[in-house]
Amino acid sequence: MSQEFEHKSVLLNEVIDILKPAKGESLLDVTIGLGGHAKEVLSMTGSKGSLIALDADIQNLEEAQRRLSKVKGAKEFVCTNFINLPEMDIEPVDMILADLGMSSVHIDNPDRGFSYRTDAPLDLRYDRNNGETAHEIIERVSEEEINNYLWRYGELKQARRIAAAIKEALPKTTWQLRDAVETAIGYKANSALPQVFQSLRIVVNSELDALESLLQFGPKLLKEGGRMVVISFHSLEDRMVKHAFRAISTPKRDQTTGQISVPAPFDVLTKKPVTASDLECEENSRARSAKLRAIIRV
Ligand SMILES: C[S@@+](CC[C@H](N)C(=O)[O-])C[C@H]1O[C@@H](n2cnc3c(N)ncnc32)[C@H](O)[C@@H]1O
């Protein structure tokens, strides 16, 4: 993958405003993608700054490595799912960034199965060396289970009908999946398909389990004064981030006096989630659903 894909990092200015990278600081980017955010951060942390970059997708990781090769600072690239963070030997850092979900490359690359714009094997894995493809999962699980996925992760009202059609068709490709959804709900398929793909993607990559683990373990890796930013793209994820950040930024109070007995170790930096400007949404449709939340270790 050597050509320069058109790539816009979501909420780039907002990420920089909140992280406020300073000279010599370290960044742990757990979803390096094509390295857009990290490049900007490294340009501010300078030659004494450092980056640990993770991605479950080896192609993206290697492309990020190529794109960041001329940027100053120490860099380490690791191909792994961030669910594995607790087993990694990582020293505390100044900044953590998680820009969740898929990248533009996944959508644009016709053989990954993330989009029904082109016909492709129904894969949907970030890490193509591990785990089951969407097709394999559909073959293995029951219709009821598929219904649960569509209902829970896609919030699809027609989940039951779509699940029945999917189980009947056992689609091997993106267009076979699209046809099954059309068989189930006719012209309404157009508006339902993004959620059908989203549901399967979440299941294939165990995205909510990975996020849960990141929200538990990530803050522990922050130095004093360290900042953590999470950008999510659907309400389930945003709700998890909001609750996790609220829990660790709430001080414990004495039950009788109401006085703070144990101060909270973190502060929330975003009272409300930060969203993209109208201009950014116009230029990049993916930015429309982006929500950014951040904490700082006090
Ligand atoms: C939205 S892109 C990141 C874009 C990046 N911030 C940039 O500016 O170029 C998300 C990346 O995270 C990766 N990813 C998603 N879930 C992951 C997980 N649980 N562990 C590791 N990488 C993951 C995807 O493969 C994708 O490359």
The ligand as an SDF file (V2000), in Angstrom:
LIG
                    3D

 27 29  0  0  0  0  0  0  0  0999 V2000
  -10.0820    5.6380   12.7330 C   0  0  0  0  0  0  0  0  0  0  0  0
   -8.6160    4.7570   12.4120 S   0  0  0  0  0  0  0  0  0  0  0  0
   -7.3710    5.7440   13.1530 C   0  0  0  0  0  0  0  0  0  0  0  0
   -6.9380    6.9140   12.3110 C   0  0  0  0  0  0  0  0  0  0  0  0
   -5.7640    7.6680   12.8950 C   0  0  0  0  0  0  0  0  0  0  0  0
   -6.0970    8.3240   14.1440 N   0  0  0  0  0  0  0  0  0  0  0  0
   -5.2350    8.6790   11.9080 C   0  0  0  0  0  0  0  0  0  0  0  0
   -5.2720    9.8920   12.1890 O   0  0  0  0  0  0  0  0  0  0  0  0
   -4.7510    8.2630   10.8550 O   0  0  0  0  0  0  0  0  0  0  0  0
   -8.7370    3.4350   13.5320 C   0  0  0  0  0  0  0  0  0  0  0  0
   -7.6350    2.3950   13.4220 C   0  0  0  0  0  0  0  0  0  0  0  0
   -7.7080    1.5960   14.5950 O   0  0  0  0  0  0  0  0  0  0  0  0
   -7.5320    0.2390   14.2850 C   0  0  0  0  0  0  0  0  0  0  0  0
   -8.2510   -0.4770   15.3370 N   0  0  0  0  0  0  0  0  0  0  0  0
   -9.5760   -0.5200   15.5580 C   0  0  0  0  0  0  0  0  0  0  0  0
   -9.8420   -1.2320   16.6610 N   0  0  0  0  0  0  0  0  0  0  0  0
   -8.6470   -1.6270   17.1610 C   0  0  0  0  0  0  0  0  0  0  0  0
   -8.2620   -2.3790   18.3120 C   0  0  0  0  0  0  0  0  0  0  0  0
   -9.1550   -2.8710   19.1680 N   0  0  0  0  0  0  0  0  0  0  0  0
   -6.9450   -2.5610   18.5370 N   0  0  0  0  0  0  0  0  0  0  0  0
   -6.0170   -2.0610   17.6790 C   0  0  0  0  0  0  0  0  0  0  0  0
   -6.3210   -1.3520   16.5690 N   0  0  0  0  0  0  0  0  0  0  0  0
   -7.6230   -1.1400   16.3180 C   0  0  0  0  0  0  0  0  0  0  0  0
   -8.0920    0.0700   12.8920 C   0  0  0  0  0  0  0  0  0  0  0  0
   -7.4330   -0.9900   12.2400 O   0  0  0  0  0  0  0  0  0  0  0  0
   -7.7610    1.4330   12.2640 C   0  0  0  0  0  0  0  0  0  0  0  0
   -6.5390    1.3880   11.5850 O   0  0  0  0  0  0  0  0  0  0  0  0
  1  2  1  0
  2  3  1  0
  2 10  1  0
  3  4  1  0
  4  5  1  0
  5  6  1  0
  5  7  1  0
  7  8  2  0
  7  9  1  0
 10 11  1  0
 11 12  1  0
 11 26  1  0
 12 13  1  0
 13 14  1  0
 13 24  1  0
 14 15  1  0
 14 23  1  0
 15 16  2  0
 16 17  1  0
 17 18  1  0
 17 23  2  0
 18 19  1  0
 18 20  2  0
 20 21  1  0
 21 22  2  0
 22 23  1  0
 24 25  1  0
 24 26  1  0
 26 27  1  0
M  CHG  2   2   1   9  -1
M  END
$$$$
